[in-house]
């Protein structure tokens, strides 16, 4: 196999892999779940095999690549429509710190040690665990941190714990509906019911939960509602 053939193969494979990553979408570049990582590694391995084995026909390498891309596109489309399948493939974020306390059982489950935690806290410009209210290990391995400074004391005391100030969260809003599915655990967090949520939606001329693509609740008690396209 002469140098010119190697050069031509390398150039062609470069553009093929580039095209494959573009077809798979920006999601593959911005964040890699376990499923995304497996697909990306397999595509890279196939590309290396094509370059290293001069006797292997191009089609024998391009066909597996096309198959992997097809699988990824189909699964991405299906999981876009079905949150249960999305959680199956991508998993769920893990609460490493809750209410300022380390969740040791979750850390052990995720094989996540204190060195990992301190490293990612420093990457978030946080020097002390005591400054953290909540920390979630995302499915991509990134740590999302909510600092205690994002909580503002309200002008009253916590009725469940006399003598302690009541803190109101001013960070990210809670999703109450995603893809038409009510998030009951988040409703429980704000001490509300599906009946309350339905009444709120009816005020916006929405009769059914399935009509809602996303509904969130912020610290001011405001609902954001995005309806599904008809």
N, C-alpha and C positions, 0 to 999 in steps of 0.2 A: 504494500500500500504506500504510494508515494506521498511526498509532503503536500503536493497540490490537492490530492484527494482528501487528506486529513484536514487541510485548511477549509476546503469547501464544505465538508461534513460539519465541522465546528461552527461555521457561519450559519448553515441551515438549521442546526440544532438550537443555536442561540435564538434565532428568530421564532422557531417553533415553540420553545419554552416560554419566550416572551409573550407570544400570542396566547398560549395556554393560560398563563397567569392573568392576562387581561380579560380573557373570556370568563375565568373563574371569579373575577370581580375584585374591587378594592378591599373587600373584607379580608381576603387572603393576605394582603400586605399589611393592613392596619392591625389585625389581631389574628392569632392562630389558636384555635381550639385544638383539642386532641385529634378530632376528625380532620381538620384542615392540615394539621402537621403531618399526619400519616399520608394524606394525598400528596402533599408537597414533597415529602421525602421520597415517595415511590416514583414520582415524576423525575426527580433529580437522579435517582438510581438508574432509571431506564435511559435517561439521556447519557449517563456515563457509559453504560453498557454499549450503546450504539457507537460511541466514539472509540471505545477501547477495542471492540471486536470488529476488525475490518471485513470479516466474512459475513457478518450479520446484515441482512437486507434492511433497508430503511423502513419498509412497511412493517417488519416484525417489531420495530420499536415504536413507530407512530401509532399502530393499532392499539397497544396497551395504553399509551398516553390518551388517545381519543376516548378509550373506554373509561379511564379514570375521570376525565373531564366530564363525560356524560353522567357518570355516577354522582359527581359533586354537584352538577347543575340540577339534576333531578331531586337529590336530597335537599339542596338549598331551597328549591321551590316548594317542596312538600313541607319542610319545617317552617317556611314562611307562613304557611296556611294553618299549621297545626302546632300549637305551643307544646303539647305533650311530647311530640316527636322531637321538637327543638331542644327540650330539656334532656331527652334521652341521648341525643347526639352531643350536645354542647355542655350538658350538666348545669348545675346551679352554683351561684356564688356561695362561698363559705364564710360565715361570720367568725373572724379570728379574735376580734375584740367587740364585746357587747356591753353597753352602758359602763364603759371604762374598765371592764374586767376581761382578762384573758380567758378565752375559751379553750382550755387545754385539751379537752376531748376532741374538738374539731381539729386542732393543730396536729394531734396524734393521728387522726384519721387521714389527714391530707399529707402526712409525712413532712410537716412544716415546722421547723425548729426556730428557736429564739434568734439565732444568727440570721436566718432568712428574714424574720420580722424586723430586726433592727436595721438590716441593710435596706429593706424597702421603705421603712419609715424615714431613713436618711434621704432616700431618693425623693421622698415627698416633702423634704425640708423640715422634718420633725425630729427633734433630738431626744424626746422623752416619751415613753409610753403613757405617762401620766397626763399628757396633753391630748390624748386620743379618746374620743367618746365611742366611735364605731370604726371598725376596719374590716373590709370585706375582701377576701381573696377571690378575684374574678376567675372565670373559666379559662382565661388566657394566661393566668399566673400573675397578673398585675394586681397590686394591692391598692384598693380605693379607701381613702381615709377621710373620716369626718372628725374634725377637731372639736374639742369642748368649747372653743371660742365661737363655734357656730350655733351654740345654744345661748339664748338670752333669758335671764331671770325675769319672770313675770311679777307683777306687783301683788302677789299673794303667795301663801305657803301651800305646800303639797298636803292635801287632806289625808292622803294615805300614810304620810310620814311627818307628823307634826314636828315643827322646829327646823325642817329642811326646806330650802327654797324649791319652788316648782319651776322647772326649766322647760322652755318652749323651743322645739327644734326649728331652726331656720335654714336647714340644709336642703337636700334633694326632696322633691315631693314623692309621696307614696303612690304607686300605681294601683288603682282600684279595679280597673278593667283592662285586660290586654287581649287583643284579638277576639273580642266578644266574650271572654271568659272572666267572670268575677273572681278577684283575688281575695278570698274570704279571710285569709290570715292577716292581710293588711286592713281589712275592715275591722277585724278584732282589735288591731292596734289603736285605731281611733275611736273604739267603743261605739261602732255603728253597725247597722244591719243592712241586709239586702233591701228591705222595705224602705229604709231611709234613702238608700242610693237610688232606688227606682223612682221615688218621689222627686229627688233632685234632678234626675234625667227627664222626667215628665215636664218639669219647668222649662226645659230646653227643647220640648216637643219631640222627645225620644221615648218610644213606648217599650222598646225591647233592648235588653243588654247586648244582643247579637248585632245590633245596629252600630255599636261603638267599637272603634278600632283601638283607641286608647283613652282612658280616663284617669287623671291623677288628682291628688288632694294635697294642697300645700299647707304650710304652717299657719296661714291666715284663714284657713277654712274655705278656700276657693277651689272650685272644680275646674279643671281643664278637660274639655271633651273634644275628641276628634272622631268624626263619624266615618264609617266605612264608605267607600265609593260604591255607588249603585250601578 
